[in-house]
Structures are given as structure tokens and as C-alpha cells.
Amino acid sequence: MMSKLIDGIKANNFVVVGRAGMDVFTDAGVAVEDVDRVSVGLGGSSANIAVGICKLGGQASLVTRVSDDSIGSYCVGQLKAYGVGTQHVTAVGGEYRNSLAFYESRVEGHRNVIYRNGAADFQMDDADVSAVDYGAFGALITAGTVFAAEPSRSASFKAFELARSASVPIIFDVDYRPYSWPSAQEASDVLSRAAAQCDMIVGNDEEFGFMAGDYDKGLDKARSLAAEGVGIVVYKMGHEGAITFAGDAEIRTGIYPVEALKPTGAGDSFMAGMMAAIAGGDDLETAILRGSACASITVSRPGCAPAMADTATLDDFLAKHPGPTTPA
């Protein structure tokens, strides 16, 4: 399983399943009640991951639904501008709308309001995922929100089935967002079912704890998933770094401290940076650290997709930064 996973990532051509949306954000340090202007950018976890991969020299195509309106057109236009393949991005009419995130570019007192009523991406169905030639890609990446509602949930499990049939490894960012789910129990059941089918899982300590049913058992959950056959399991711990389980190895890594502008976008950047580094031939520990550096760059700049590093930015950051913290 491990060799299939690494070989798939090294193809550096990913099919990414999940949402694209519009981000609306304030200037640095400005609270929403004091705002007199805002900026916009592409957002949505899966779209961000795809953008990050493309910025770092890889290829990625998105599978999702967008609203048949100006916001949907904006998202498709932005994806194309970043080099993300949009052949499997389909418009849906009626009252369905693209997700919208309105957040403050500040850490202290940060507020992030997500508008997800009648989300267009939840209308992705079996026909959308069945139209994909999975054998044309090295790996499939998705984030947990795709499983939060139907028909997207069934379609995403169908995508897993089709990817496995094509011997394409599956990479899963848990990305648990409570506001998207009918109940915590349903989320735990469905996300655990999805995780069991994956070749690589990335999540933070709260997400693994959630799947385990107890925050204090999150690390044990990550370790057990690796023992049960998941090739790589990355257990992120915020400022304390990460613990990665890969076969018999347990790799502990730190972070690259920066002055953060806002807390959003770090996880998506981490995933993209790690994928790009493995694709480029780096060993796993180096790849995790490059992912951490990408996360630090993103939280230090406004927006999500616009803030993600390209290769030159990442290399410059690593050359100038004193280095990662000592692992916890």
C-alpha cells in the first residue's frame, strides 16, 4: 500500500473532490463592524488544495458543483486562472448557491462566518464522479465536508470505489466542520467509514479525537488507523507540530513560527505542500516540514488561495527562516 501511495503522489497529477467558494475578508487587523472595504478570493478546502498543488508545480483537477450564477462563474474563472482543471466542475441551477466565507484578517478575536445554506457543492452526484477517468490521475484527494450531506455523500463514496477500481490511492483530509453536519454522531460514523477506505489520512488532534469519541484518545485513533493498514497518518497538533505514522515509523516534526495574520487556510496549504514535496522526491519528514512551511506562509498573508505559496516563495521562506521548532 505504501509504495502504491508514494508512486501515485509522485505522478503529481491529482483529482480533487470537493467544494470551491468565494472568500470575503477584511484588511489586516480590521473587525467586521469597522470595515469599509473588503477583498475577495477563491476559497473552499478542496479548491485551496488544488490551487496549492498547481502553484507548487503540480497538476490538479477539481470535481464539484457550482451555482449557475455570477459567484459560480467567479469560482470557475479563479480555478482556471490558477491552472486547476475544471472539466469536471458542473453548474447547478435553482436556489443552490456557492459557499461564502466572510472572515477577519486578524488572530485575536478572529471571526469567520460561513454561509452554506443550499450549498451547490452538496449537489454533486454519482453522474459527476462517474464521468471522471480516475486512471488518468496519480491520486485522489478529498476533504471531509463532501460527506456531510446527500447526494454529495453517496457520490464521494462512489468516487472512492471508482478510484480503488483504477488502483488510484485515496488521500483524505478529515476537515470536520460541525456546522455542515446534521449531528456529531452522524459525522463521526460517516467520517470513520471514509477514513477506513483511505491510503493516507491527515487531521488535527481534535478531528482524530472526534472520530475516536474522546479527545484524549485521538492519538491512539491515529496510531490504530496506521496499524490497520492506512499507509500514512498525519496527526497535527497546531503549534506543537505533528506526529506522522508510516509503516513502523513514527515521525515527529515541529512548525515554522511566523507572525500570523489570520488562522485560516493552514490545513489546505499543509496538504498541498506535502503532496508537492513527496512528488518532488523528498523523504517523508522533509515533505511534512515543507507542508508546515506552506501553512505558515498562508496564515501570514491575506486570503486563502491567494496566500498560498508558489515554489519560489516557499524556497525563499525556507532559506530565510531560522528553522522549525523542536518536535513535541
LINQUI-V23940 format. One record per residue. RES is the residue in one letter. PSI is psi in whole degrees, -180 to 180 (999 if undefined). OMEGA is omega in radians with two decimals (NA if undefined). D_FIRST is the distance of its C-alpha to the first C-alpha in whole Angstrom. Layout:
<<RES	PSI	OMEGA	D_FIRST> <RES	PSI	OMEGA	D_FIRST>>
This chain:
<<M	-41	-3.10	0> <M	-45	-3.11	4> <S	-38	3.10	6> <K	-41	3.14	5> <L	-51	-3.11	6> <I	-43	3.12	9> <D	-38	3.12	10> <G	-43	3.12	11> <I	-39	-3.11	12> <K	-20	3.03	14> <A	-24	3.05	16> <N	38	3.12	18> <N	108	-2.93	19> <F	142	2.92	18> <V	124	-3.05	19> <V	124	-3.07	20> <V	125	3.09	21> <G	-175	-2.84	24> <R	154	2.88	28> <A	145	3.14	30> <G	179	3.09	33> <M	132	3.00	36> <D	137	3.03	37> <V	125	-3.03	40> <F	153	-3.09	41> <T	169	2.98	44> <D	165	-3.07	45> <A	125	3.04	44> <G	0	-3.05	46> <V	127	3.05	48> <A	155	-3.08	47> <V	-41	-3.10	47> <E	-14	-3.13	51> <D	4	-2.99	52> <V	142	2.97	50> <D	-1	3.02	53> <R	156	3.12	50> <V	164	3.03	46> <S	160	3.10	43> <V	156	3.09	41> <G	167	3.06	37> <L	141	3.08	34> <G	-164	-3.04	32> <G	128	-2.98	29> <S	-50	-3.08	26> <S	-41	3.09	24> <A	-42	3.12	27> <N	-44	3.13	27> <I	-46	3.14	23> <A	-43	3.11	24> <V	-46	-3.13	27> <G	-41	3.11	25> <I	-45	-3.14	23> <C	-39	3.11	26> <K	-29	-3.11	28> <L	15	2.98	25> <G	2	3.12	25> <G	-175	3.08	22> <Q	142	3.12	23> <A	142	3.04	22> <S	141	-3.09	24> <L	141	3.02	25> <V	115	-3.11	25> <T	177	2.95	28> <R	144	3.02	31> <V	159	3.14	34> <S	146	-3.12	38> <D	66	-3.12	40> <D	-171	-3.05	42> <S	-32	3.12	43> <I	-41	3.05	40> <G	-42	3.11	38> <S	-39	3.09	39> <Y	-48	-3.10	39> <C	-45	3.13	35> <V	-42	3.12	34> <G	-41	3.12	37> <Q	-43	3.09	35> <L	-47	3.14	31> <K	-39	-3.13	33> <A	-32	3.11	35> <Y	-5	3.12	32> <G	11	3.14	30> <V	135	3.11	28> <G	133	-3.09	27> <T	15	-3.09	29> <Q	-19	3.13	29> <H	25	3.01	28> <V	117	-3.00	30> <T	138	3.13	33> <A	146	3.06	36> <V	136	-3.07	37> <G	-158	-3.14	41> <G	-145	-3.08	43> <E	5	3.13	43> <Y	140	-3.06	39> <R	150	3.01	39> <N	149	3.08	36> <S	150	-3.13	35> <L	126	3.09	37> <A	126	3.12	37> <F	112	-3.05	40> <Y	162	-3.11	40> <E	139	3.11	42> <S	66	3.09	41> <R	157	3.14	42> <V	-54	3.14	40> <E	123	-3.12	43> <G	15	-3.09	43> <H	135	3.06	41> <R	138	-3.08	41> <N	114	-3.11	38> <V	123	-3.12	39> <I	124	3.08	37> <Y	112	-3.03	39> <R	15	3.14	36> <N	129	-3.14	39> <G	44	-3.02	38> <A	129	-3.11	35> <A	-37	-3.07	34> <D	-25	3.09	31> <F	-9	3.11	31> <Q	0	3.00	32> <M	132	-3.06	29> <D	-176	-3.09	28> <D	-36	-3.14	27> <A	-38	3.14	29> <D	-48	-3.08	27> <V	-26	3.14	24> <S	-17	3.14	24> <A	-7	-3.08	26> <V	136	3.00	23> <D	91	-3.03	21> <Y	-29	3.13	18> <G	-14	3.12	17> <A	-6	-3.09	19> <F	157	3.12	17> <G	-32	-3.10	14> <A	156	3.04	13> <L	135	3.07	15> <I	137	2.99	16> <T	167	3.12	18> <A	153	-2.91	21> <G	-23	-3.09	22> <T	-25	-3.14	25> <V	-21	-3.08	24> <F	3	-2.98	24> <A	-18	-3.09	28> <A	159	3.07	30> <E	151	0.06	30> <P	0	-3.11	30> <S	-38	-3.10	27> <R	-54	-3.12	25> <S	-38	3.13	25> <A	-38	-3.13	24> <S	-40	3.05	21> <F	-33	3.06	20> <K	-41	3.09	20> <A	-41	3.07	19> <F	-46	-3.12	15> <E	-45	-3.12	16> <L	-38	3.11	17> <A	-44	3.13	14> <R	-39	3.12	12> <S	-29	3.12	14> <A	9	-3.12	14> <S	34	3.11	10> <V	123	-3.13	11> <P	153	-3.07	8> <I	128	-3.11	11> <I	127	-2.94	12> <F	119	2.97	15> <D	116	-3.02	18> <V	-48	2.97	20> <D	54	-3.12	23> <Y	121	3.11	25> <R	100	-3.03	29> <P	-35	-3.05	31> <Y	-16	-3.12	34> <S	-11	-2.97	32> <W	148	3.09	31> <P	-35	-3.14	34> <S	158	3.11	33> <A	-38	-3.13	31> <Q	-43	3.11	30> <E	-42	3.12	29> <A	-45	-3.14	27> <S	-45	-3.13	25> <D	-47	-3.05	24> <V	-44	-3.13	23> <L	-36	3.08	21> <S	-39	3.09	19> <R	-42	3.12	19> <A	-45	-3.10	17> <A	-36	-3.10	15> <A	-16	-3.09	13> <Q	6	-2.97	12> <C	157	3.08	10> <D	-21	3.11	7> <M	136	3.14	10> <I	133	3.08	13> <V	130	3.11	16> <G	168	3.08	20> <N	175	-3.06	23> <D	-38	3.13	24> <E	-38	-3.12	27> <E	-43	3.08	24> <F	-38	3.08	22> <G	-38	3.11	25> <F	-46	3.13	26> <M	-31	3.13	23> <A	-15	-3.10	24> <G	5	-3.12	27> <D	121	-3.09	29> <Y	-40	-3.08	28> <D	-12	-3.14	29> <K	8	-3.09	26> <G	-44	3.14	23> <L	-40	3.08	22> <D	-37	3.11	21> <K	-45	3.13	19> <A	-45	-3.14	17> <R	-40	-3.12	17> <S	-37	3.10	16> <L	-41	3.09	13> <A	-42	3.14	11> <A	-29	-3.12	12> <E	-1	3.01	12> <G	-4	3.05	8> <V	126	-3.00	8> <G	-48	3.14	6> <I	131	3.07	10> <V	120	-3.14	13> <V	118	-3.11	16> <Y	102	-3.07	19> <K	142	-3.08	22> <M	35	3.11	26> <G	-130	-3.07	28> <H	-10	3.12	30> <E	1	3.08	29> <G	-145	-3.06	26> <A	155	2.99	22> <I	126	-3.10	20> <T	131	3.11	16> <F	125	-3.14	14> <A	105	-3.04	11> <G	-126	3.11	10> <D	-4	-3.07	13> <A	145	3.02	15> <E	107	-3.00	17> <I	124	3.12	19> <R	129	-3.10	22> <T	153	3.10	23> <G	-162	3.13	27> <I	171	3.06	28> <Y	100	-3.10	31> <P	137	3.07	34> <V	168	2.99	36> <E	104	-3.04	39> <A	140	3.05	37> <L	-32	3.13	39> <K	164	-3.06	37> <P	-1	-2.99	34> <T	148	3.02	32> <G	-6	-3.05	29> <A	-46	-3.08	28> <G	-41	3.13	24> <D	-41	3.13	24> <S	-40	3.11	25> <F	-49	-3.13	22> <M	-48	-3.11	19> <A	-43	-3.13	21> <G	-40	3.12	22> <M	-44	3.12	18> <M	-46	-3.11	17> <A	-39	-3.11	20> <A	-43	3.09	19> <I	-43	3.12	16> <A	-33	-3.14	17> <G	0	3.08	20> <G	5	3.12	18> <D	151	3.02	19> <D	167	-2.99	17> <L	-43	-3.13	15> <E	-44	3.10	19> <T	-40	-3.14	21> <A	-41	3.12	19> <I	-42	3.14	19> <L	-38	3.09	23> <R	-36	3.03	23> <G	-42	3.11	22> <S	-39	3.10	25> <A	-41	3.10	27> <C	-41	3.12	27> <A	-42	-3.14	27> <S	-40	3.11	30> <I	-45	-3.08	32> <T	-43	-3.11	31> <V	-12	-3.14	33> <S	1	-3.09	36> <R	156	-3.10	37> <P	148	3.11	38> <G	180	3.09	36> <C	-77	3.11	32> <A	-44	3.13	31> <P	-25	-3.07	34> <A	-14	-3.04	34> <M	145	-3.01	30> <A	145	2.84	30> <D	178	-3.03	30> <T	-42	-3.12	29> <A	-42	3.13	32> <T	-43	3.14	33> <L	-46	-3.13	30> <D	-40	3.12	31> <D	-43	3.11	34> <F	-47	-3.11	33> <L	-33	3.14	31> <A	-32	-3.04	34> <K	-23	-3.07	37> <H	142	3.14	35> <P	-15	3.07	36> <G	170	-3.07	32> <P	160	3.07	30> <T	162	3.07	31> <T	132	-3.10	30> <P	147	3.12	27> <A	999	NA	28>>
